[in-house]
Amino acid sequence: MAVSIKSLQNDRKNTGTNALILPSLSSPTSWDLWKVSNGVLTPIGQRDPSQINRRRKGSILALPTTDVFCVSLWLNETDQAKFPSMISLQLEGRGFKLSEGSRAFDWSPVTFENGKALVMVGILPNKLLPALLAANFDWFDAAVRFREYTEDSLTIWQEQGRLCLAFTRGKQLVHFQALTENVLNPSTIRDIACIVTSLQMQEVLKNLKSIVLWFKTDPEGSKSLGTALSVNINSASPPKPRLPDRDWTLQLAGTAESKKFHHRLQWRDRTLKCISLAYGLALLFILGHLLITLHLISSINSWQQENKLNLETIHQDISTWEFLTPLVETKDYPLETLLHCATSLSPAGTHLTLYEQVDGNITIKAESQNIRLADAFLEKLTHEPALSDYHWVRPQPQVLPNDLAQFEINGTREPTKY
């Protein structure tokens, strides 16, 4: 079944195109970068494969001749709108497998004769060289189409470490092909002769008038090639690139999915970079805080060493005050409370035998000459203004045979006032 492929051929005045990337003819591993402005090409410099893989909006990546397979076809039709489907049928008949919805081939018309059309078709392989990332570019063209060739000629040059051939019919490029070797020798001369014969039998190549070499070669090899094809051989320098009249928009199957995957990878890398940056900043913050803390500790240790004697004196004072705490409670000063209790004693006849104050509770043991003086002491404690927040309780006094009264009074600070 034929694959229907929409032709996207446009006038090559290239609105939006700002750069052209071509395989270098002077280096087998480099690429030439050209600026495109109003159809004029200006050289920028050479780039290595890692640099060309950086996607540039509006850039054209012209693939090497080794990465584009060429087939020249006669079509029994002159309506160019029908060419894509007819080309697809012929390619499938020749064994090419085309994916549905892909743009693995593109074409250019060469000539129209007797109701027929001769077209040059460029076909992408299933995979490009590893150095080329298909996901980085929207589409591709063929580098061979960006050179101008002599009329009715065969041009040979070295590209990407291999010999490449370009045939013209009149002034139009009609066929191109890459050989497996990069020098003219008996083997490559036989291959070239076979290609020429095949193109002539298909009536693709009409009149081969000359052979042009764009590289330096052994004079014996070029002479042998001229003798084999009975054509004059000329040497020349490669011309400056120029833009072809029509676009080719070659694209590998699955490129859209590759772009999405590549885009996801870019976002993943950006996320990881942000996380790494945040982690690094957090580490710097923690490290800075640690350094500041260590500096403060060092400063404190130095200060402690400088004031060692003063600190020891302070610690001794603290120990002394802790020992005196029961006597200097901030809420219950035992000496002050004892003084107030003593003022409640009668001038004579009552004396204390025990005074104890713990956590706001007062225990008083006393002895009076008689029970009346004991009652008077309790009455004065109860009405003493300084002791008004105490609740006093006295069990029944013990009266001795000599009328002395021994008694105990317990005072508890009122909970609401404590």
LINWOGI-V300760 format. One record per residue. N is the residue number from 0. PHI is phi in whole degrees, -180 to 180 (NA if undefined). OMEGA is omega in whole degrees, -180 to 180 (* if undefined). Layout:
((N	PHI	OMEGA) (N	PHI	OMEGA))
This chain:
((0	NA	-178) (1	-74	177) (2	-95	179) (3	-83	-177) (4	-126	-179) (5	-76	177) (6	-78	180) (7	-115	-179) (8	-74	-178) (9	-132	172) (10	-67	-171) (11	-82	170) (12	-81	163) (13	51	171) (14	-67	178) (15	94	180) (16	-84	-178) (17	-125	-179) (18	-153	178) (19	-126	180) (20	-115	-177) (21	-120	172) (22	-64	-177) (23	-72	176) (24	-90	-179) (25	-100	-180) (26	-141	-176) (27	-72	-177) (28	-120	-176) (29	-105	178) (30	-128	178) (31	-99	179) (32	-106	-178) (33	-123	175) (34	-87	180) (35	-110	179) (36	-144	-180) (37	55	178) (38	79	-179) (39	-105	-180) (40	-100	178) (41	-125	-178) (42	-67	177) (43	-109	180) (44	152	180) (45	-95	179) (46	-134	175) (47	-92	-176) (48	-57	-179) (49	-64	-179) (50	-81	-180) (51	-74	180) (52	-76	174) (53	-76	-172) (54	-63	177) (55	-121	179) (56	-65	180) (57	84	180) (58	-91	174) (59	-106	173) (60	-100	179) (61	-91	-175) (62	-71	176) (63	-62	179) (64	-61	179) (65	-69	-177) (66	-104	179) (67	-130	179) (68	-93	-176) (69	-111	173) (70	-132	177) (71	-104	-172) (72	-128	169) (73	-96	179) (74	-115	178) (75	-83	-177) (76	-165	177) (77	-117	177) (78	-80	-174) (79	-67	178) (80	-65	-179) (81	-93	-175) (82	-62	-176) (83	-56	-179) (84	-69	179) (85	-68	178) (86	-63	180) (87	-60	179) (88	-63	-179) (89	-66	179) (90	-65	177) (91	-65	177) (92	-66	179) (93	-91	175) (94	99	178) (95	-79	178) (96	-101	-177) (97	-111	-180) (98	-81	178) (99	-61	177) (100	81	-180) (101	-88	172) (102	-124	-176) (103	-75	176) (104	-139	173) (105	-148	-170) (106	-149	174) (107	-139	177) (108	-74	180) (109	-107	-179) (110	-159	175) (111	-121	-178) (112	-143	173) (113	52	178) (114	74	178) (115	-120	178) (116	-130	174) (117	-101	-178) (118	-124	174) (119	-102	-175) (120	-113	174) (121	-107	-175) (122	-126	177) (123	-83	172) (124	-72	179) (125	-65	180) (126	-136	175) (127	-88	176) (128	-59	-179) (129	-56	-177) (130	-70	-178) (131	-105	177) (132	-99	-176) (133	-61	-177) (134	-69	-177) (135	-85	-176) (136	-132	180) (137	-72	-180) (138	-162	-177) (139	-128	171) (140	-128	179) (141	-109	-176) (142	-62	-177) (143	-61	-177) (144	-82	-177) (145	-99	176) (146	-120	177) (147	-105	-173) (148	-120	178) (149	-68	-179) (150	-63	178) (151	49	-175) (152	-136	169) (153	-115	179) (154	-109	-179) (155	-124	178) (156	-150	178) (157	-104	-178) (158	-147	180) (159	54	176) (160	78	180) (161	-140	174) (162	-78	180) (163	-125	-178) (164	-121	174) (165	-136	-179) (166	-110	176) (167	-119	172) (168	-116	-168) (169	69	178) (170	-98	-175) (171	-92	173) (172	-67	-175) (173	-117	-179) (174	-161	174) (175	-147	-176) (176	-162	176) (177	-109	177) (178	-92	-178) (179	-85	-178) (180	-114	-177) (181	-120	178) (182	-135	175) (183	-83	176) (184	-143	-178) (185	-53	-179) (186	-67	-179) (187	-69	177) (188	-65	177) (189	-64	179) (190	-62	-180) (191	-64	180) (192	-62	178) (193	-66	179) (194	-64	179) (195	-60	-180) (196	-61	-179) (197	-63	-180) (198	-66	178) (199	-68	179) (200	-67	178) (201	-83	-178) (202	62	175) (203	-80	178) (204	-100	-174) (205	-97	-179) (206	-131	176) (207	-90	-173) (208	-98	-177) (209	-157	174) (210	-122	-179) (211	-116	179) (212	-106	178) (213	-101	-179) (214	-149	178) (215	-83	-178) (216	-142	178) (217	-65	180) (218	-54	180) (219	-66	179) (220	-67	-180) (221	-66	178) (222	-65	-180) (223	-64	179) (224	-65	179) (225	-62	179) (226	-66	-178) (227	-65	-177) (228	-103	-180) (229	56	-178) (230	-137	177) (231	-70	-179) (232	-115	178) (233	-124	175) (234	-108	-180) (235	-156	175) (236	-87	179) (237	-60	179) (238	-72	176) (239	-65	179) (240	-60	174) (241	-143	-178) (242	-79	176) (243	-69	-176) (244	-72	-176) (245	-132	177) (246	-77	161) (247	-113	-180) (248	-123	179) (249	-79	-180) (250	-150	178) (251	-71	174) (252	-64	179) (253	81	-179) (254	-64	179) (255	-61	178) (256	-65	179) (257	-64	179) (258	-64	180) (259	-62	180) (260	-64	179) (261	-64	179) (262	-65	178) (263	-63	178) (264	-63	178) (265	-62	179) (266	-66	178) (267	-63	180) (268	-63	179) (269	-65	179) (270	-62	179) (271	-63	178) (272	-64	179) (273	-65	179) (274	-63	179) (275	-62	179) (276	-64	179) (277	-62	179) (278	-63	179) (279	-63	179) (280	-65	178) (281	-63	178) (282	-62	178) (283	-62	179) (284	-63	-180) (285	-63	180) (286	-63	178) (287	-62	178) (288	-62	179) (289	-63	180) (290	-63	178) (291	-63	179) (292	-62	178) (293	-62	178) (294	-64	179) (295	-65	178) (296	-62	179) (297	-62	179) (298	-64	180) (299	-64	179) (300	-61	178) (301	-64	179) (302	-63	179) (303	-63	179) (304	-66	-179) (305	-68	-176) (306	-116	-176) (307	-60	-178) (308	-64	179) (309	-63	-180) (310	-66	179) (311	-64	178) (312	-63	179) (313	-63	179) (314	-63	178) (315	-64	177) (316	-62	179) (317	-63	179) (318	-62	180) (319	-63	-180) (320	-68	177) (321	-65	178) (322	-66	-178) (323	-89	-176) (324	-53	-180) (325	-58	-178) (326	-91	-176) (327	-128	176) (328	-61	-176) (329	-74	-179) (330	-101	-178) (331	-132	176) (332	-87	-175) (333	-57	-179) (334	-65	180) (335	-67	180) (336	-66	178) (337	-61	179) (338	-62	-180) (339	-65	178) (340	-66	-178) (341	-66	179) (342	-69	179) (343	-85	179) (344	-70	175) (345	-70	-179) (346	-54	178) (347	-155	176) (348	109	179) (349	-136	175) (350	-143	-178) (351	-82	174) (352	-108	179) (353	-157	172) (354	-132	-178) (355	-140	179) (356	-132	-180) (357	-137	175) (358	50	175) (359	83	178) (360	-105	-177) (361	-116	175) (362	-119	-180) (363	-123	171) (364	-114	-176) (365	-146	180) (366	-138	180) (367	-121	-178) (368	-69	178) (369	-157	-177) (370	-67	-179) (371	-64	179) (372	-67	177) (373	-64	178) (374	-67	180) (375	-64	178) (376	-63	179) (377	-64	-179) (378	-65	179) (379	-69	177) (380	-60	-177) (381	-65	-176) (382	-102	177) (383	-69	-176) (384	-58	-178) (385	-70	-178) (386	-115	-175) (387	-68	-179) (388	-91	176) (389	-105	174) (390	-105	-173) (391	-104	179) (392	-131	179) (393	-129	173) (394	-64	-179) (395	-61	180) (396	-64	176) (397	-99	-177) (398	-98	-179) (399	-87	-178) (400	-60	180) (401	-90	179) (402	71	175) (403	-68	179) (404	-115	175) (405	-104	-176) (406	-147	180) (407	-132	178) (408	-121	178) (409	-113	177) (410	-114	180) (411	-125	179) (412	-67	-179) (413	-61	-179) (414	-57	-177) (415	-72	-178) (416	-103	-176) (417	-80	*))
